[in-house]
């Protein structure tokens, strides 16, 4: 994480933690992180008056008090002409919180849908002490069988495609 969004995210997380309002703010941050790109572009559009953009964001946040952490965030972003970063700041704040909490998000891909029980078993297997893995399942038609799990920059490839590729390399090198 680099750039202005990362700095705002770190400051926001620290302010929410010190105020004790982090748990209440996490759902709000999740909704901000998933704002449609056209709305984010509108919040960052200098052609729209800053007061209108600020009011729209405050409405989306449920009109937080000016003294609350979220209210101060809106004020600071408005003053510094950074309202267009709000979604990115929210995403990075959540990611930083999860990192500090030992949560690792990843994806698991397979040819057919993975059952909820199998997904939970895989999450427990990949989790270690101090680190909890949360996986999102995806379908990939290019996989012949098995699965591929990605956690950050770590790839666990247990697909039939990979096993066939390894066998082919072994036969060609022999």
Steps between C-alpha positions, in 0.01 A plus 500: 500500500648827386369840409251734660229235540732284709587790729135590548412132557765459769394822675131404475561155647701642788231764570222239492695268729582773752140625503361149548273534199678258266244218527213736421692657210599174324162447326500865392854463364397184315215685329732790413755257359238358266369830364439492124785653301274761342399624846863511613585698186216741580634548855838590352362721222613860555220625273249400770505743793694363798207573731271280289754218487560526875126504572449191282772312687363608837155378396648165395670476840177577687588862590781437748566770758782740412689380812484129409789334321294450183376860514855626534605276209240662274614848611868424440438338161285797396760755612780319323299426186533124548135387509563288192735282707236399755434155352871421469564627854219279634637195315851558628376562855319164497805326352728655763262400780482144369878486469543616859231255614665205326231455235622394157253517212540283197320327218456138408422407141357173374311371201183430697353685799667411830265406781487722806634214716795440267575873494495518881726192522745660259494825701574310823779303330668812361460697825785499746535622855464876493376502141143431386434434133175610336443371148266608223410229248512554124430282200774459238403292196864456398563274802462130419470389863621593848536857621732799506522716815660844501587679826667831421804409294495131602346254255403144596433320172334163556344479156514211259634750244805564720558129567486423127739786428746372761480147357563633148807695619631193683461283190663757273798549733561123543 
